[in-house]
Amino acid sequence: MAKDTDFLYVSARIKYLETKLLGKNDIERILEAPGIEDALKALSDSEYGSDIAEMENVYEFEKVLDKSMLRTIKTLKESFKNHEIITFFTLKNDFHNLKVIIKAMISGSDNGFFSRLCETPPEEIKKYVEGETSANIPDSLKEAYHKAIEAFESTKDPQQIDFVLDQALFEEMGKIAGNSRDAFLKEYLTALSDLTNIKTMVRLKKIDGDIRTLDSALVSGGSLPKEFFKEKFLESSQSLIEALNNTPYQQIVEEGITQWDLTGSPSVFEKLVDNYMISLARRGLYKPFGSETVIGYLAARENEIKLLRIIMVGKINGIPSDMIRERLRDVYV
């Protein structure tokens, strides 16, 4: 198990990098910019400035965000040996890429977006899916691929691909958290797993799914057992809210599910989940060194990029600032 002192050097670098994170005033200034060009100009004085200067058009802002996050990952990997914590955050992008490749193969179209914030190049995953057994991908992705294909072929239901790969992702994150024996990483995963399962259960209820589908969709790693979800699946939203009243998720469930029921949209629930996870990650701000600083900073960077993506997409589509603001998450600093 890594000791806090193993993170002295990387924590010192992160404490400097934290000063470059966008705060509430920075986000508000970008949000209040009249249009996309002005929003990008407002962002030019930040860490993103050099990449913005190289943009050929406003639609390349996604590349700017990716370049920035790739620099963060590179900096952290150069600063300490425990890269598993970084992999814990980037692994979801490998599974996203695998989903895109499988669905393209099944549908015969190739319209998916690959994430470059991954551990395994999507080109290698594609080679394996196309039958090149020499492709350089980890066994976990190979196994997940075969399970997903088997599930789809037996059901002809594309959502089974998502279920199988999500389960495989959380199993791999669970292995990382277990191997690290890091209490905070385990706590972070527990919350993420629980909240993922709550959202999955509510979504399936709303589309009249069945318990068998629920059973295949729930992920591992949480504190709430499968039996809890199977029981509440047959009951009302109010019953779920009451059952979670004395848990850390009480506010998320009460406000988020109530709004979901009223509007038919999970957007408030998703925003509350993101805010909860960033508040949990913020523990890294208050420790001088330790794994919490790395976990917190990685979560902060992902959150910042999500905020900028929401704003920029909104600006491109001419959405009023007040409407964009409703979708914004809390900032880390």
PEFEN-V900856 format. One line per field, one symbol per residue. phi: phi as a letter, one per 30 degrees, with the letter a starting at -180 (. if undefined). Layout:
phi=???
This chain:
phi=.dceddcedddddddddddcddceddddddddddaddddddddddcededdddcddaddcddddddedddddddddddcaddddddeeddedddddddeedddddddicbcdcddccbcceeddddedddjdddedbdedddddedddddddddchceddddddddddedddddddddddhcdddddddedddeddddddddddedchdcdddeedcdccjcccdedddddddccdddddeddcdccdcededdddddddddcicdddedddddddddddddeddccdakdedddddddddddddddddedddddecideedddedcdcdcdc
